[in-house]
Amino acid sequence: MYRCGICTKTIAPRTSLGGKVTTRFRPHRHPARAKANRRIRVDDKWVRPDDPGGIGQQIVAEVDACPLCFEEATEPL
């Protein structure tokens, strides 16, 4: 048994979890890292390229959802 984080209903025993639904994100800036990637061969030399970093998102909060709520939350717009 578990409680759905979206509809707050208690779900019956032996009912599988629909999935986790992300409720909040936050922006995150990933820093550049020197020589972070695996070695590759360039012009007969082995080099380790840099990771440029970038901007992305991090998950702040996610809730367990029943199968019906999960399906509704993940349907394409």
Biotite code that builds the C-alpha atoms (Angstrom):
import biotite.structure as struc

atoms = struc.array([
    struc.Atom([0.000, 0.000, 0.000], chain_id="A", res_id=1, res_name="MET", atom_name="CA", element="C"),
    struc.Atom([1.068, 3.527, -0.702], chain_id="A", res_id=2, res_name="TYR", atom_name="CA", element="C"),
    struc.Atom([-0.482, 6.957, -1.014], chain_id="A", res_id=3, res_name="ARG", atom_name="CA", element="C"),
    struc.Atom([-0.466, 8.632, -4.422], chain_id="A", res_id=4, res_name="CYS", atom_name="CA", element="C"),
    struc.Atom([1.359, 11.954, -4.268], chain_id="A", res_id=5, res_name="GLY", atom_name="CA", element="C"),
    struc.Atom([-0.945, 13.524, -6.855], chain_id="A", res_id=6, res_name="ILE", atom_name="CA", element="C"),
    struc.Atom([-4.503, 12.416, -6.011], chain_id="A", res_id=7, res_name="CYS", atom_name="CA", element="C"),
    struc.Atom([-3.652, 11.527, -2.354], chain_id="A", res_id=8, res_name="THR", atom_name="CA", element="C"),
    struc.Atom([-5.689, 8.303, -2.510], chain_id="A", res_id=9, res_name="LYS", atom_name="CA", element="C"),
    struc.Atom([-4.460, 5.216, -0.710], chain_id="A", res_id=10, res_name="THR", atom_name="CA", element="C"),
    struc.Atom([-3.677, 2.557, -3.295], chain_id="A", res_id=11, res_name="ILE", atom_name="CA", element="C"),
    struc.Atom([-4.670, -1.063, -2.683], chain_id="A", res_id=12, res_name="ALA", atom_name="CA", element="C"),
    struc.Atom([-2.080, -3.692, -1.758], chain_id="A", res_id=13, res_name="PRO", atom_name="CA", element="C"),
    struc.Atom([-0.266, -5.433, -4.626], chain_id="A", res_id=14, res_name="ARG", atom_name="CA", element="C"),
    struc.Atom([-0.937, -2.545, -7.007], chain_id="A", res_id=15, res_name="THR", atom_name="CA", element="C"),
    struc.Atom([2.228, -1.581, -8.786], chain_id="A", res_id=16, res_name="SER", atom_name="CA", element="C"),
    struc.Atom([3.604, 1.925, -8.620], chain_id="A", res_id=17, res_name="LEU", atom_name="CA", element="C"),
    struc.Atom([2.763, 3.885, -11.759], chain_id="A", res_id=18, res_name="GLY", atom_name="CA", element="C"),
    struc.Atom([6.056, 5.738, -11.508], chain_id="A", res_id=19, res_name="GLY", atom_name="CA", element="C"),
    struc.Atom([7.681, 8.815, -10.073], chain_id="A", res_id=20, res_name="LYS", atom_name="CA", element="C"),
    struc.Atom([6.487, 12.203, -11.300], chain_id="A", res_id=21, res_name="VAL", atom_name="CA", element="C"),
    struc.Atom([8.787, 15.200, -11.035], chain_id="A", res_id=22, res_name="THR", atom_name="CA", element="C"),
    struc.Atom([7.048, 18.143, -9.422], chain_id="A", res_id=23, res_name="THR", atom_name="CA", element="C"),
    struc.Atom([9.829, 20.755, -9.214], chain_id="A", res_id=24, res_name="ARG", atom_name="CA", element="C"),
    struc.Atom([13.051, 21.553, -11.084], chain_id="A", res_id=25, res_name="PHE", atom_name="CA", element="C"),
    struc.Atom([15.772, 24.114, -10.561], chain_id="A", res_id=26, res_name="ARG", atom_name="CA", element="C"),
    struc.Atom([18.286, 25.506, -13.039], chain_id="A", res_id=27, res_name="PRO", atom_name="CA", element="C"),
    struc.Atom([21.838, 24.309, -12.628], chain_id="A", res_id=28, res_name="HIS", atom_name="CA", element="C"),
    struc.Atom([25.085, 25.379, -14.260], chain_id="A", res_id=29, res_name="ARG", atom_name="CA", element="C"),
    struc.Atom([27.586, 22.569, -14.779], chain_id="A", res_id=30, res_name="HIS", atom_name="CA", element="C"),
    struc.Atom([31.196, 23.793, -14.631], chain_id="A", res_id=31, res_name="PRO", atom_name="CA", element="C"),
    struc.Atom([33.749, 23.094, -17.329], chain_id="A", res_id=32, res_name="ALA", atom_name="CA", element="C"),
    struc.Atom([36.162, 20.244, -16.554], chain_id="A", res_id=33, res_name="ARG", atom_name="CA", element="C"),
    struc.Atom([39.606, 19.910, -18.052], chain_id="A", res_id=34, res_name="ALA", atom_name="CA", element="C"),
    struc.Atom([40.525, 16.495, -19.522], chain_id="A", res_id=35, res_name="LYS", atom_name="CA", element="C"),
    struc.Atom([37.336, 14.887, -18.222], chain_id="A", res_id=36, res_name="ALA", atom_name="CA", element="C"),
    struc.Atom([36.473, 12.671, -21.195], chain_id="A", res_id=37, res_name="ASN", atom_name="CA", element="C"),
    struc.Atom([38.029, 9.370, -22.226], chain_id="A", res_id=38, res_name="ARG", atom_name="CA", element="C"),
    struc.Atom([41.012, 9.283, -24.532], chain_id="A", res_id=39, res_name="ARG", atom_name="CA", element="C"),
    struc.Atom([40.439, 9.489, -28.269], chain_id="A", res_id=40, res_name="ILE", atom_name="CA", element="C"),
    struc.Atom([42.882, 9.239, -31.146], chain_id="A", res_id=41, res_name="ARG", atom_name="CA", element="C"),
    struc.Atom([43.396, 12.444, -33.138], chain_id="A", res_id=42, res_name="VAL", atom_name="CA", element="C"),
    struc.Atom([46.094, 12.679, -35.837], chain_id="A", res_id=43, res_name="ASP", atom_name="CA", element="C"),
    struc.Atom([48.016, 9.659, -34.481], chain_id="A", res_id=44, res_name="ASP", atom_name="CA", element="C"),
    struc.Atom([48.023, 11.083, -30.940], chain_id="A", res_id=45, res_name="LYS", atom_name="CA", element="C"),
    struc.Atom([45.951, 10.149, -27.900], chain_id="A", res_id=46, res_name="TRP", atom_name="CA", element="C"),
    struc.Atom([44.191, 13.166, -26.401], chain_id="A", res_id=47, res_name="VAL", atom_name="CA", element="C"),
    struc.Atom([41.721, 13.678, -23.566], chain_id="A", res_id=48, res_name="ARG", atom_name="CA", element="C"),
    struc.Atom([39.210, 16.337, -24.636], chain_id="A", res_id=49, res_name="PRO", atom_name="CA", element="C"),
    struc.Atom([37.743, 18.837, -22.207], chain_id="A", res_id=50, res_name="ASP", atom_name="CA", element="C"),
    struc.Atom([34.146, 18.779, -20.995], chain_id="A", res_id=51, res_name="ASP", atom_name="CA", element="C"),
    struc.Atom([32.661, 22.192, -21.800], chain_id="A", res_id=52, res_name="PRO", atom_name="CA", element="C"),
    struc.Atom([30.038, 22.109, -19.041], chain_id="A", res_id=53, res_name="GLY", atom_name="CA", element="C"),
    struc.Atom([26.734, 23.866, -19.675], chain_id="A", res_id=54, res_name="GLY", atom_name="CA", element="C"),
    struc.Atom([23.317, 24.722, -18.343], chain_id="A", res_id=55, res_name="ILE", atom_name="CA", element="C"),
    struc.Atom([20.716, 22.151, -17.350], chain_id="A", res_id=56, res_name="GLY", atom_name="CA", element="C"),
    struc.Atom([18.099, 21.273, -14.768], chain_id="A", res_id=57, res_name="GLN", atom_name="CA", element="C"),
    struc.Atom([18.151, 19.307, -11.533], chain_id="A", res_id=58, res_name="GLN", atom_name="CA", element="C"),
    struc.Atom([15.201, 17.525, -9.951], chain_id="A", res_id=59, res_name="ILE", atom_name="CA", element="C"),
    struc.Atom([14.169, 19.143, -6.664], chain_id="A", res_id=60, res_name="VAL", atom_name="CA", element="C"),
    struc.Atom([11.106, 17.063, -5.776], chain_id="A", res_id=61, res_name="ALA", atom_name="CA", element="C"),
    struc.Atom([9.328, 14.016, -7.135], chain_id="A", res_id=62, res_name="GLU", atom_name="CA", element="C"),
    struc.Atom([6.343, 12.041, -5.872], chain_id="A", res_id=63, res_name="VAL", atom_name="CA", element="C"),
    struc.Atom([5.079, 8.471, -6.222], chain_id="A", res_id=64, res_name="ASP", atom_name="CA", element="C"),
    struc.Atom([2.042, 8.291, -8.498], chain_id="A", res_id=65, res_name="ALA", atom_name="CA", element="C"),
    struc.Atom([-0.632, 5.647, -8.987], chain_id="A", res_id=66, res_name="CYS", atom_name="CA", element="C"),
    struc.Atom([-0.924, 4.171, -12.506], chain_id="A", res_id=67, res_name="PRO", atom_name="CA", element="C"),
    struc.Atom([-3.823, 6.468, -13.506], chain_id="A", res_id=68, res_name="LEU", atom_name="CA", element="C"),
    struc.Atom([-2.166, 9.676, -12.302], chain_id="A", res_id=69, res_name="CYS", atom_name="CA", element="C"),
    struc.Atom([1.174, 8.669, -13.803], chain_id="A", res_id=70, res_name="PHE", atom_name="CA", element="C"),
    struc.Atom([-0.428, 8.065, -17.190], chain_id="A", res_id=71, res_name="GLU", atom_name="CA", element="C"),
    struc.Atom([-2.212, 11.409, -17.011], chain_id="A", res_id=72, res_name="GLU", atom_name="CA", element="C"),
    struc.Atom([0.951, 13.267, -15.938], chain_id="A", res_id=73, res_name="ALA", atom_name="CA", element="C"),
    struc.Atom([3.150, 11.810, -18.674], chain_id="A", res_id=74, res_name="THR", atom_name="CA", element="C"),
    struc.Atom([0.837, 12.046, -21.673], chain_id="A", res_id=75, res_name="GLU", atom_name="CA", element="C"),
    struc.Atom([2.165, 14.318, -24.420], chain_id="A", res_id=76, res_name="PRO", atom_name="CA", element="C"),
    struc.Atom([0.716, 17.823, -24.627], chain_id="A", res_id=77, res_name="LEU", atom_name="CA", element="C"),
])
